[in-house]
Amino acid sequence: MALPIPALDFAAPHGYGGAVPVGCRVLVPWRGELAVGLVVGEGDPARAHRLREAVHVLDGEEGPWVPPATVAAVTAWAGDAHLPAGLVWCDLIGVGWEARVRHRVRAVADADLSAFGRHVPPPEWTDAGGFPSKLLDAVREQGLLEEDFAPLPRLRQVVRARTLDRVPVSARTKTVLRAVPAPPEGLTAKGHAAWAWLREHGPAETLSAWARGAEVGSGVVANVLKAGGARHVAEEAPTPEAWAWLREHGPAETLSAWASGASAGGVLLSPTAASTLAARGWADITQEAAPPPPLPEPGVPWTTLDPDRLPEGPAWRLHGGRPTSRFQTLAPRIARLLGQGRGVLVLAPDHATLHRAWEGLSGLAAPAGTRAVPFSGQLNDVGREHAWHLIRSGAARLVIGSYLALSAPLEAPALIVVLEEGSDAHKLQAGSHAFVPDVAARVAAAQDAALALVGSTPAAESVPLPGAVLPPPRARVHVVDYANPPEQPELGPLSGVHLTPGDLGYPLSHDLAQLLRQVQERGRQAVLLAPRRGYSALLRCPSCEYTPGCRNCDVPLRFHRDTRRLTCHQCGYHESMPDRCARCGEQMWKARGPGTEWIAETVATLAPGLPVYRYDRDRQDDLAALYAGESGVVVGTQLLLSQEAPPNLALIGVTLADTWLNVSDFRASERYHRLLRSLAEWHPTRAPLLVVQTFQAEHPALKVLVEGRDALAYPAAEERARAALGYPPHARLAQVEIAARDPERAKIAAQEVFDALHGAGATASEVLGPAPAPVARLRGVYPYHLFLRARDDVRLAQLLATLDRSWKARVRVDVNPRGGL
């Protein structure tokens, strides 16, 4: 079930005679309701008692909802990661947790249900919605309820024009006044004139219309009618123009849509008039099966494919070049597998990478006689369900999506491609905290499919795999060394020995300011990457050095100048900007650590008139003018890289690169190097000048880019360093968090976990800590961390098994953590 619980043992539905339907969804009783669960395996036959009987198997004819091999792999990974199976499956299945079925019930023959109340299921089949779910569960538990389930199609309401023969006669006819052939005797002169007018110009729809036309009073025409000079006659009415429009262009989704469409087509119609026509019988408002929602169109098919030069084997990698060149290299392998009737799954860590993959690879499906479908959170619920059914039926064998696609029921998968396998975006930030490449590797092995790791630069863990490295894209890099002014005469009159460190400028250097003015003069575009959102990292009193902090977390509050607020970026707590220091009463504040607001303000000062945009979590300006080619500069955080690069991008500035390095994480420099590679290839065709402002100009992660070395150069050196230190890929890590609202209780519980691990045989090199978390108090909770370092997954699972007991504090496990140590 989609709940953070372990797998529960249910019996098969009453009378179910088939094999255990692993991978199928079932309806099970849960707390008085019916919940959807996923069958992950056969229960323990040695157990004498099972929780309850399942009520109904939802999947059958089309096969399991999730492939059994995938179920086995993910469930085993969840067990090794010390996670409840329900928590993991809730994260990894993005569709199917709601049962859309018709549910009918009746009492078992000769059953007396009076003990359950007066309103109980009768002996005849009755819609279950008429009874409280808890009542049904109580009857079900006693074995006195029969239930019937049938799938319900997805319906939609439409307004459809009726055929003319189905329109009521009253709506198709109208009553009019017609003059009799001869005038009756006794008419006055005016009455005779009224009869003569109606005889010549009639019929008239009403007495008033007759009187106006004959230019007589209403009493005159009433007397003529009374005398028998005219009579009411039923005649065929002209069909409404709005009905004819709906017959030709319909059906419409709503009455308002009918009115809007008809009016746009030249037939004036208001929603009220449309409602009147429907009420008179000219249209039906009905329910009908909804057509499948449209999915994105595939990219342009490849006209020619290069020979397949990629490695064979269970796992390999492809890195370097630009996204286009990587897809061009990958395309022959995917096309060959699709042509063999096999399936291919491509996983992307973020929307931008997913979009590029769809544009570059989806065109391979049609020439192979299949189709490509996307599958991610960008689709709505209906779109995801439609895509899932296309995959499940075998109509789509190329799936390009997010982590939600990992459990897709792909037929005969031969290849799972993980794009940018080292990206932190692959780490789920809540729930199971799964690292998707780890789970993908398990699924690939279980499905007997190859695992391909593809991206701008390999993760250090991928270096030992066989692979191909493409030539790096052309990169122009200028380093502003705040510690030592650089000399790069080939880039023009920028920094030189005449500039002291104090002259370089901060937060935007002299060089970057000069380049921004050139961007403005030439009508080009620039992007400045800021290390954080808001105005500054903190405010500090210049007299006593006091810094306002969060009341829930042990972190300084970030200053947001736009709102004049201090905000905690951990828990969201905020307060107004204080007038004076709470400690010494000083009125002046000194801002430290520039954010997007500060840098945007500085750009406006250095280049007046240059349009400045912001793009961070607090504010996403409309960048349509930039994408239309107009000049401007965008100041943003890494969130900006989720968008396409502006077309006339000439300059990218990393305002303070050391922010990515000054983190207590052994992956910090690798993350920094990946960021630089991503910036260098961000624009699909151009090589904007990349300006890096730093105090560590000699850092190897930056130098390999400046020197034009390939994508493997730095990760290979990093992998060798980790071998000496005993870090991944030469070990497996898990973070154990012990947290409580009382700091002493958290500390004691952390020591108890430490003692239990060593009591179970853990060595000093396998357990690091315990120590307070980098943020000692977070949302009112005091977390302590232990890190487990094992030689392989088997040993790590042995260490984690020690935690299978109750503790005096909350204990959470995160396998392959992606944060600070």
VEXRO-673370 format. One record per residue (C-alpha): chain; z, y, x. Coordinates in steps of 0.001 Angstrom, whole numbers, plus 500000, padded with zeros to 6 digits. Layout:
VEXRO-673370
  chain      pz      py      px
      A       Z       Y       X
...
***
This chain:
VEXRO-673370
  chain      pz      py      px
      A  500000  500000  500000
      A  499488  503601  501070
      A  503184  503925  501874
      A  505027  503962  505236
      A  506370  500440  504724
      A  505850  497096  506473
      A  503663  494385  504972
      A  505298  492866  501900
      A  504979  489248  500798
      A  503454  488871  497307
      A  502297  485695  495618
      A  498690  485368  494465
      A  497913  486410  490880
      A  498855  483821  488272
      A  496136  481197  488111
      A  494296  482504  491181
      A  492706  479506  492867
      A  490684  480992  495714
      A  491470  481519  499376
      A  493713  484388  500428
      A  491436  487428  500001
      A  492147  489139  503332
      A  490687  492632  503334
      A  490558  492847  499521
      A  492543  495290  497449
      A  494994  493985  494884
      A  497078  495526  492131
      A  500759  494786  492669
      A  503862  495796  490705
      A  505795  498444  492592
      A  508789  500316  491163
      A  507653  499886  487603
      A  504064  500931  488249
      A  500899  499195  489419
      A  499965  500165  492966
      A  496897  499343  495050
      A  497612  497235  498110
      A  495489  495755  500883
      A  495789  492059  501707
      A  496404  491866  505467
      A  497077  488151  505822
      A  498641  485025  504416
      A  502368  485122  503758
      A  504852  482898  505506
      A  504781  479542  503647
      A  508295  478781  504905
      A  509744  481578  502819
      A  511271  480326  499596
      A  511027  483649  497790
      A  508243  486151  497479
      A  508652  489644  496129
      A  506464  489346  493005
      A  503095  488025  491927
      A  500120  490280  492468
      A  498538  491213  489156
      A  494826  491454  489888
      A  492319  491212  492769
      A  490165  494341  492673
      A  487471  493206  495115
      A  485505  490033  495021
      A  481815  490012  494219
      A  480806  492586  496855
      A  483184  491175  499426
      A  486357  492561  500984
      A  487053  496281  500937
      A  487797  496103  504694
      A  486313  493410  506969
      A  488891  490670  507658
      A  488330  490955  511423
      A  489118  494675  511254
      A  492208  493927  509177
      A  493450  491455  511767
      A  492794  493833  514668
      A  494432  496891  513107
      A  497412  494941  511790
      A  497989  493406  515231
      A  497746  496854  516828
      A  500274  498194  514314
      A  502642  495378  515189
      A  502277  496014  518924
      A  502798  499740  518342
      A  506003  499078  516401
      A  504579  500775  513291
      A  504739  499808  509596
      A  501396  498367  508532
      A  501328  500547  505417
      A  501607  503702  507504
      A  498636  502719  509670
      A  496401  501685  506767
      A  497267  504855  504879
      A  495865  506783  507861
      A  492769  504668  508459
      A  491424  504068  504944
      A  490103  507236  503370
      A  488976  505830  500022
      A  489969  503142  497544
      A  493677  503742  497058
      A  493116  504478  493360
      A  492074  501739  490933
      A  489497  502924  488408
      A  489712  500090  485903
      A  490002  499529  482174
      A  493381  497895  481617
      A  494128  495926  478438
      A  497263  493957  477577
      A  498508  491569  474914
      A  501585  489485  474360
      A  501512  485826  475328
      A  500849  483653  472286
      A  503964  483109  470132
      A  506020  485397  472400
      A  508784  487430  470752
      A  508938  490845  472459
      A  511382  492431  470025
      A  514066  492498  472716
      A  511961  495035  474615
      A  511830  497532  471732
      A  509807  498272  468641
      A  506646  499566  470345
      A  505508  496539  472362
      A  502116  494947  473124
      A  500785  493020  470094
      A  499089  489585  470206
      A  495669  491334  470176
      A  494086  493011  473190
      A  495243  496654  473319
      A  494694  499500  475763
      A  497569  499507  478257
      A  497693  503307  478284
      A  499506  503233  474950
      A  502660  501728  476482
      A  505104  502997  479126
      A  504385  501423  482492
      A  508018  500440  483012
      A  507996  498580  479675
      A  504869  496672  480677
      A  506435  495792  484017
      A  509573  494467  482336
      A  507470  492236  480033
      A  505273  491226  482970
      A  508298  490213  485026
      A  509332  487787  482278
      A  505874  486196  482225
      A  505209  487298  478648
      A  502244  489602  479274
      A  498552  488822  479574
      A  496415  491463  481282
      A  492700  492110  481519
      A  491012  494411  484006
      A  487411  495590  484144
      A  485886  498162  486505
      A  485111  501548  485020
      A  481998  503414  486124
      A  482386  506996  487198
      A  481343  509152  484246
      A  480299  512726  483806
      A  480063  514969  480749
      A  476588  516330  480018
      A  474869  518410  477362
      A  471661  516644  476339
      A  469069  517834  473784
      A  468603  515539  470816
      A  465179  514283  469787
      A  463883  516146  466754
      A  464276  513166  464438
      A  468008  513026  465301
      A  468640  516687  464547
      A  470300  516972  461082
      A  467959  518034  458276
      A  470252  520954  457544
      A  469650  522279  461054
      A  465885  521706  460951
      A  465356  523478  457597
      A  466134  526892  456213
      A  466358  528259  452648
      A  464084  531193  451820
      A  463135  533230  448726
      A  459598  532769  447381
      A  457980  534554  444401
      A  456814  532437  441433
      A  453045  532495  440717
      A  453326  534820  437681
      A  455896  537544  436973
      A  458308  536853  434133
      A  458263  539071  431091
      A  460665  541943  430698
      A  460685  543139  434356
      A  461120  546835  434938
      A  458551  548728  436945
      A  460702  548454  440077
      A  461313  544800  439383
      A  457589  544172  439034
      A  456981  546031  442313
      A  459643  543880  444049
      A  458080  540678  442692
      A  454605  541832  443839
      A  455878  542628  447350
      A  457518  539217  447692
      A  454362  537524  446380
      A  452280  539282  449032
      A  454658  539483  452001
      A  457168  536686  451397
      A  459034  534577  451891
      A  462243  536506  452576
      A  465240  534942  454220
      A  467822  536875  452167
      A  468076  539203  449161
      A  468859  542065  451511
      A  465717  541413  453542
      A  463683  541301  450304
      A  465199  544572  449067
      A  464566  546349  452382
      A  460984  545138  452499
      A  460233  546139  448892
      A  462112  549421  449322
      A  464234  548856  446220
      A  467918  548410  445596
      A  469707  545097  445941
      A  470427  545075  442211
      A  466686  545181  441404
      A  465880  542057  443450
      A  468963  540286  442073
      A  467681  540904  438512
      A  464213  539609  439464
      A  465798  536427  440852
      A  467921  536069  437708
      A  464895  536521  435503
      A  463095  533698  437298
      A  460674  535851  439288
      A  461697  534114  442566
      A  463475  530977  443635
      A  465203  529519  446715
      A  462997  527051  448598
      A  463910  524769  451602
      A  461345  524974  454431
      A  460983  523569  457971
      A  462638  525978  460460
      A  461090  526760  463857
      A  462796  524885  466691
      A  465085  527036  468846
      A  463632  528056  472206
      A  466938  527127  473883
      A  466615  523558  472529
      A  463051  523330  473879
      A  464281  524559  477288
      A  467046  521928  477352
      A  464563  519189  476395
      A  462389  520138  479352
      A  464993  520991  481991
      A  468141  519152  480858
      A  470581  517678  480739
      A  473054  520445  481632
      A  476524  519781  482968
      A  478220  522228  480580
      A  477399  524596  477717
      A  477776  527482  480169
      A  475339  525807  482547
      A  472869  525421  479669
      A  473224  529109  478794
      A  472866  530204  482418
      A  469857  527997  483077
      A  468042  528977  479900
      A  468699  532680  480463
      A  467448  532419  484028
      A  464312  530746  482613
      A  463614  533650  480244
      A  465311  532261  477116
      A  468285  534469  476338
      A  471250  532309  475432
      A  474977  532987  475500
      A  477621  530245  475885
      A  478728  530975  472294
      A  475181  530543  470980
      A  474843  527328  472986
      A  478056  526048  471415
      A  476718  526930  467954
      A  473477  525051  468578
      A  475426  521992  469732
      A  477677  522201  466666
      A  474621  522323  464388
      A  473322  519131  465983
      A  470626  520352  468369
      A  472433  518861  471399
      A  474990  516165  472191
      A  477953  516536  474534
      A  478281  513007  475861
      A  479714  510902  478672
      A  477268  509042  480883
      A  477312  507253  484206
      A  477449  509856  486955
      A  474607  509701  489485
      A  475662  509158  493089
      A  476469  512408  494874
      A  473979  513653  497464
      A  474783  512886  501086
      A  473586  514971  504037
      A  469955  514484  504952
      A  469427  512561  508209
      A  468196  514307  511306
      A  464628  514284  512514
      A  463486  510773  513533
      A  462794  510229  517207
      A  459070  510148  517934
      A  459375  508294  521235
      A  462258  506434  522830
      A  462933  505977  526522
      A  463563  502471  527893
      A  467104  501207  527403
      A  468816  501602  530789
      A  472428  501364  529595
      A  474768  498612  530790
      A  475361  495448  528826
      A  478791  493968  528314
      A  481825  494313  526071
      A  482649  497884  527167
      A  480691  500565  529033
      A  480427  504345  529291
      A  477847  507139  529312
      A  478770  510645  530459
      A  477334  513868  531834
      A  474340  515945  530806
      A  474273  517746  527472
      A  474812  516196  524033
      A  471052  516048  523485
      A  470421  514166  526708
      A  473282  511764  526001
      A  471917  511003  522530
      A  468443  510572  524017
      A  469839  508016  526461
      A  471875  506259  523769
      A  469083  506181  521155
      A  467114  503168  522508
      A  470209  500940  522392
      A  471089  501973  518835
      A  467474  501630  517651
      A  467235  498125  519137
      A  470438  496947  517459
      A  469494  498433  514092
      A  466092  496762  514380
      A  467876  493421  514823
      A  469690  493940  511530
      A  473016  494759  513230
      A  475394  497598  512438
      A  476386  500579  514610
      A  479469  502772  514169
      A  479767  506193  515855
      A  483196  507902  515896
      A  483595  511615  516608
      A  486889  513434  517241
      A  486072  516725  515477
      A  483645  518358  513061
      A  481469  519994  515738
      A  480940  516732  517637
      A  480334  514903  514360
      A  477678  517433  513350
      A  475876  517121  516690
      A  476000  513319  516497
      A  474579  513336  512972
      A  471732  515638  513975
      A  470973  513610  517098
      A  471374  510005  515946
      A  471009  509692  512154
      A  467204  509799  512400
      A  467246  506374  514084
      A  468091  504540  510854
      A  464962  504979  508727
      A  462488  503550  511304
      A  464745  500457  511503
      A  464577  499906  507745
      A  468082  501065  506899
      A  469881  504338  506316
      A  472574  506371  508023
      A  475638  507643  506205
      A  478351  510050  507324
      A  481966  509216  506590
      A  484714  511744  507201
      A  487105  514094  505492
      A  484267  516597  505121
      A  483021  514533  502158
      A  484904  514780  498888
      A  486474  511717  497264
      A  483331  510893  495278
      A  481092  511264  498332
      A  483318  509028  500446
      A  483358  506365  497734
      A  479563  506440  497454
      A  479145  506208  501240
      A  481636  503303  501351
      A  479671  501363  498726
      A  476413  501957  500623
      A  478017  500505  503746
      A  479656  497642  501861
      A  476420  496629  500138
      A  474525  496539  503451
      A  472241  499427  502467
      A  473557  501524  505370
      A  473977  500038  508830
      A  474438  503236  510852
      A  477746  504989  510183
      A  478577  508287  511877
      A  482024  509603  511068
      A  485584  510438  511957
      A  488472  508024  512453
      A  488281  507274  508708
      A  485063  505329  509382
      A  486818  502877  511705
      A  487729  500539  508843
      A  484340  500805  507103
      A  482919  497454  505855
      A  479946  497540  508212
      A  477812  494418  508152
      A  477421  492579  511493
      A  478587  495454  513740
      A  477175  495201  517243
      A  478259  498507  518755
      A  481132  500975  518280
      A  480500  504309  519986
      A  483493  506566  520636
      A  482416  510112  521444
      A  484575  512177  523827
      A  487089  509364  524184
      A  489536  511520  526143
      A  489768  514269  523540
      A  493229  514945  522154
      A  491575  515355  518737
      A  491404  511543  518613
      A  495205  511518  518402
      A  496381  511601  514793
      A  498949  514360  514583
      A  501001  512843  511761
      A  501715  509482  510214
      A  501025  506669  512646
      A  500103  508980  515562
      A  497402  506441  516390
      A  495054  507163  519279
      A  491701  506231  517767
      A  489970  504910  520939
      A  492791  502373  521368
      A  492371  501084  517821
      A  488574  501154  518154
      A  488799  498938  521239
      A  490834  496390  519266
      A  488385  496451  516348
      A  485364  496114  518655
      A  486896  493055  520333
      A  487744  491469  516978
      A  484228  492110  515630
      A  482596  490845  518856
      A  480954  494273  519181
      A  480425  496300  522324
      A  482508  499440  522862
      A  480646  502471  524248
      A  482511  505551  525474
      A  480213  508574  525477
      A  480936  512208  526259
      A  480765  515187  528544
      A  483198  513702  531059
      A  484969  510323  531143
      A  488680  509945  530667
      A  490431  508588  533733
      A  491099  505401  531756
      A  487324  504881  531381
      A  486428  505247  535045
      A  486749  501511  535946
      A  484165  500560  533282
      A  480498  500118  534201
      A  478403  503030  533071
      A  475794  505680  533542
      A  476294  509307  534580
      A  473624  511863  533715
      A  472935  514889  535917
      A  475264  517767  534992
      A  473816  520695  533034
      A  473157  523858  534967
      A  476373  525858  535133
      A  476936  529402  536373
      A  480617  529848  537185
      A  482415  532948  538446
      A  486073  532592  539372
      A  488446  535541  539231
      A  491280  534513  541522
      A  494287  536628  540658
      A  495956  535386  543844
      A  493022  536212  546162
      A  490131  538485  545079
      A  486924  536428  545391
      A  483681  537388  547004
      A  480598  536092  545191
      A  477796  538486  546166
      A  475161  536262  544588
      A  476536  537273  541186
      A  476128  540986  541833
      A  478645  543753  542448
      A  481686  542114  540886
      A  484919  541369  542753
      A  485090  542063  546433
      A  487554  542654  549223
      A  487918  546264  548132
      A  489862  545076  545078
      A  493498  544155  545602
      A  495168  541704  543233
      A  496680  544655  541410
      A  493219  546133  540859
      A  491817  542997  539242
      A  493101  543894  535780
      A  495033  541924  533155
      A  494610  540346  530631
      A  490905  541080  531212
      A  489921  541426  534835
      A  487749  544168  536337
      A  484919  541620  536602
      A  485177  540469  533002
      A  485344  544043  531718
      A  482210  544952  533687
      A  480366  541916  532319
      A  481408  542762  528751
      A  479861  546223  529155
      A  476645  544594  530359
      A  476691  542336  527286
      A  476991  545449  525137
      A  474226  547340  526961
      A  471797  544421  526686
      A  472630  543514  523079
      A  473875  540036  523978
      A  476891  537969  522880
      A  480154  536897  524527
      A  483057  534573  523795
      A  486556  535001  525209
      A  488881  532019  525082
      A  492531  532978  524636
      A  495399  530588  525348
      A  497192  531277  522066
      A  496965  533020  518709
      A  498981  536094  517767
      A  499541  539154  519920
      A  501787  537753  522637
      A  503698  534657  523643
      A  506987  536507  523345
      A  508718  539863  523222
      A  511334  540686  525811
      A  513839  543478  526000
      A  513195  545412  529237
      A  516889  546211  529625
      A  518666  542895  529084
      A  515750  540414  529079
      A  516707  539177  525590
      A  513938  537304  523738
      A  514079  536758  519939
      A  514075  533045  519157
      A  513523  530805  516152
      A  516572  529933  514074
      A  515293  526334  513626
      A  513734  525589  517031
      A  514619  526381  520625
      A  511446  528365  521238
      A  510726  532097  521413
      A  509113  533725  518404
      A  505492  534775  518863
      A  504637  538386  518127
      A  501818  538983  515571
      A  500863  542630  515666
      A  498587  542520  512602
      A  501489  541564  510335
      A  504289  543117  512447
      A  506045  539774  512331
      A  507648  537380  514770
      A  506549  533825  513967
      A  507537  530367  515183
      A  504426  528321  515921
      A  506436  525103  515609
      A  508027  525306  512155
      A  506463  528441  510633
      A  509697  530477  510413
      A  509004  534207  510574
      A  510891  537467  510440
      A  510073  541154  510579
      A  509726  542916  513902
      A  513225  544232  514813
      A  513608  547931  515592
      A  516193  547337  518292
      A  517295  544581  520626
      A  519943  542438  518919
      A  521907  542204  522174
      A  521882  545666  523765
      A  520366  547971  521126
      A  517387  549016  523275
      A  514413  550247  521209
      A  511646  549344  523657
      A  510039  545909  523747
      A  507803  544423  526434
      A  505121  541929  525357
      A  504373  538957  527616
      A  501597  536374  527503
      A  498568  537802  525701
      A  497179  536136  522597
      A  494006  536661  520586
      A  495205  539929  518998
      A  496097  541508  522358
      A  492836  540441  523995
      A  490745  541646  521027
      A  492508  545013  521216
      A  491782  545205  524964
      A  488082  544417  524427
      A  487836  547239  521882
      A  489304  549617  524462
      A  487105  548482  527365
      A  483828  548306  525386
      A  484020  550837  522522
      A  481489  550172  519802
      A  481011  546488  520654
      A  481764  544429  517504
      A  484845  542280  518089
      A  485582  539153  516019
      A  488615  536865  515985
      A  488657  533140  515393
      A  491996  531329  515444
      A  494255  529545  513007
      A  495569  532829  511609
      A  492210  534489  511112
      A  488605  533281  511008
      A  486245  536260  510835
      A  482797  535850  509325
      A  480484  535168  512285
      A  477259  535335  510243
      A  476123  538494  512057
      A  476489  536744  515434
      A  474588  533681  514266
      A  471880  536048  513032
      A  471497  537232  516635
      A  473437  540509  516562
      A  475470  541601  519563
      A  479235  541115  519650
      A  482172  539309  521211
      A  484399  536630  519682
      A  488000  536259  520814
      A  489402  532892  519822
      A  491439  529849  520677
      A  489971  526380  521244
      A  489415  526255  517479
      A  486273  528271  518225
      A  484715  525226  519909
      A  484617  523517  516516
      A  481773  525927  515669
      A  478244  526065  517031
      A  477651  528410  519979
      A  476165  531824  519068
      A  472396  531828  519765
      A  472335  534726  522282
      A  475501  533739  524125
      A  475440  535225  527621
      A  479095  535185  528683
      A  482098  532884  528222
      A  485440  534061  529550
      A  488534  531893  530010
      A  491160  534618  530040
      A  493979  532665  531693
      A  493030  529151  532713
      A  496473  528352  534119
      A  497809  528003  530566
      A  496097  524624  530349
      A  497564  523549  533691
      A  501163  524731  533322
      A  502138  521839  531043
      A  504487  518982  531953
      A  501851  516355  531216
      A  500085  514141  533725
      A  496900  514619  531681
      A  497021  518444  531859
      A  494481  518838  534661
      A  492166  516248  533071
      A  492372  518184  529789
      A  491589  521412  531677
      A  488569  519839  533365
      A  487274  518552  530013
      A  487610  522033  528538
      A  485547  523556  531348
      A  482841  520890  530961
      A  482768  521482  527203
      A  482324  525213  527707
      A  479556  524661  530256
      A  477541  522551  527770
      A  478537  524354  524570
      A  475230  526162  524154
      A  472539  523521  523558
      A  469872  525110  525784
      A  471255  528045  527768
      A  473745  528342  530610
      A  475941  531383  529868
      A  477950  532779  532758
      A  481384  531133  532698
      A  484119  533443  534015
      A  487420  531725  534769
      A  490477  533902  535381
      A  493147  531936  537224
      A  495889  531929  539836
      A  494725  528450  540990
      A  491130  528965  542052
      A  491262  525966  544407
      A  492269  523467  541747
      A  489985  520383  542033
      A  489310  520325  538279
      A  487657  523740  538640
      A  486095  523271  542082
      A  483947  520285  541097
      A  482365  522464  538397
      A  481799  525393  540772
      A  480223  523039  543318
      A  477900  521508  540699
      A  479205  517953  541080
      A  478643  515352  538371
      A  480921  514468  535474
      A  482450  511456  537247
      A  483649  513333  540349
      A  486969  514644  539070
      A  487922  511750  536727
      A  487327  509277  539565
      A  489704  511217  541839
      A  492218  511453  539018
      A  492011  507692  538416
      A  492755  507023  542103
      A  495778  509344  541959
      A  497103  507593  538880
      A  496772  504229  540574
      A  499184  505456  543232
      A  501592  506858  540632
      A  501405  503980  538160
      A  499975  505863  535206
      A  497158  504883  532802
      A  494794  503140  533179
      A  497075  501244  535556
      A  499938  501115  533068
      A  500597  501377  529351
      A  502848  504137  528043
      A  504924  504610  524927
      A  507182  507474  523998
      A  510394  506681  522133
      A  511856  509660  520282
      A  515494  509532  519229
      A  516420  512460  516992
      A  519379  513642  514915
      A  520629  516912  513481
      A  523736  516671  515629
      A  522919  517052  519353
      A  525757  514830  520510
      A  524775  512076  518106
      A  521179  512237  519335
      A  522338  512056  522942
      A  524598  509058  522321
      A  521895  507209  520372
      A  519373  507858  523163
      A  521784  506352  525688
      A  522282  503333  523416
      A  518521  502773  523253
      A  518371  503080  527052
      A  521173  500542  527474
      A  519529  498124  525021
      A  516247  498244  526929
      A  517906  497556  530260
      A  520034  494872  528654
      A  516801  493174  527559
      A  515503  493120  531128
      A  513669  496426  531498
      A  513481  497694  535070
      A  514099  501217  536323
      A  510364  501796  536768
      A  509678  500727  533188
      A  512074  503164  531477
      A  511984  506890  532188
      A  514746  509030  530688
      A  516441  509641  528363
      A  516086  513407  528442
      A  516007  516211  525890
      A  512520  516943  524574
      A  510679  519930  526074
      A  511642  521771  522872
      A  515336  520884  522713
      A  515651  521718  518988
      A  512741  521406  516596
      A  513005  522183  512849
      A  516767  521800  513081
      A  516583  518380  514759
      A  517541  517554  518359
      A  515030  515064  519837
      A  515554  513013  522988
      A  512721  511180  524706
      A  512436  507903  526534
      A  509173  506839  528125
      A  508261  503214  528552
      A  505793  502323  531284
      A  504558  498727  531225
      A  501908  496888  533173
      A  499975  495840  530046
      A  500081  495659  526254
      A  501938  492348  526249
      A  504794  493700  528339
      A  504894  496913  526330
      A  505200  494912  523106
      A  508117  492986  524646
      A  509923  496231  525460
      A  509276  497702  522020
      A  510605  494554  520353
      A  514016  495572  521673
      A  513981  498473  519223
      A  513837  496166  516172
      A  517348  496965  514983
      A  519168  499791  513238
      A  520287  502833  515204
      A  522620  505748  514570
      A  519702  508185  514770
      A  516038  508285  513803
      A  513904  506315  516276
      A  510126  506730  516396
      A  507582  505152  518717
      A  504335  506735  519867
      A  502090  504401  521861
      A  499767  506176  524295
      A  501342  509614  523758
      A  499202  512677  524350
      A  501863  515287  525026
      A  504227  516471  527692
      A  506422  514169  529713
***
